Amino acid sequence: MREINELGNRYGRLVVQERIHSGPHHERCRAKGNPAAIWRCRCDCGEDVYARGPLLRRHQIRSCGCWQQDAVAIHAAKYASPILVLEDQMAKNLIAQLGKTYDGTRT
């Protein structure tokens, strides 16, 4: 089986930093009978991610999870109802004034 050098490659928000030859991530995959290389990648947000080479090449792993959070935030900002935003702000103001949440516990 040929070795593929992924060092320096970018996949979405991930940049491949090094190949992992030992450690829990590598041993777990070996124990499951998967010979794929494990790569340590650095996300644009600064988090480290350990991923198998084939998952990177098929773009099944593109970030540490921050991409999903950003996508949800963008979607929420784009499609949020002004009424819901106003109700949320009113609830936060009420909690700040009373010092209680809806279930009666103190904040």
N, C-alpha and C positions, 0 to 999 in steps of 0.2 A: 504494500500500500504506500502510495507516495505521500510525502510530507508537504503540506502547504504552509508557506510562511505568511502569516497574517500581520506581522509586526508593522505598525504604522498605518494600517488600513482603517478607513472610517466607514462605519455602518450606522446610518442615522446620526444619533448624537454620541455614539461610542467611538473611541479611538483605541485600537488594540495596543496594549503596553508590553505584555510579556506572555510567554507560554508557561503554564503551570505544569511541573513534572511530578509534584507530590503535594500532599495536603488533603484536607477533607473533601474538597470539590472533585479532585482528580481521583481519589480512592473510591468515592461513591460511584462514579461512572464506571470505573474499572470493575468494581464488584458486580455491577449490573450487566457486565459483558459488553459495554460500549467502549470501543477503542478510540473514539473521537478525542481530539486534543481539547484541553480546557485553556481558555485564554482570559487573562485579566485585562479588562478594558476600563478606561476612564471616561465617564460621562461628561458632557459639557458643563453640568452643574457641579462637578467635582467628586461625585460618588464613584466608588469602584464597583465593578460588576464582573462576575465570573460567568463565562458562557462557553458552550461547546461551539466549535468551529462551524459545523453544518447549520446550526441555528442562526449564527451571524450571517453566513452567506445566503441563506434563504430569507433574510430580513425578518425573522420571527422574533428577534430581540433587537430593539433599536435604541433603548435607553434604560436607565435604572428604574423607570417608572414615572419620572418627571414629565415625560411627553404626554402620558395619559392625564396627569393632573392638569397640565396646561391646556390640553384639548377640552377637558370638562369645563375649565374656567372660561375659556373662549366661548364655548357653546352656551354656557349659563349667561355670560354677559350679552351675547348676541340675542338670545331668545327669552331672557327674563322679562316677566311682565312687570310694568311699573307699579302695579297694585301690589304684587307680591313683595317687591323690593320695599315699598312703603310700609307694608304690614310687618316685614322683618325688622325694619328700622324702628317702628313703633314698639315692637316687642322688646327690642334691645334697650330702648329708652326706659320702658316700664321696669324692666329688670334692674337697670342701673338706679332708678329712683327708689324702688322698693327693696332692693337687695335680695330678691327671691326669684326663683325660677317658677315655671308653671306648675311643677309638682310640689311646690311649697318648700323645697330645700333652699338653704342659704347659698348665695354665690360667693 
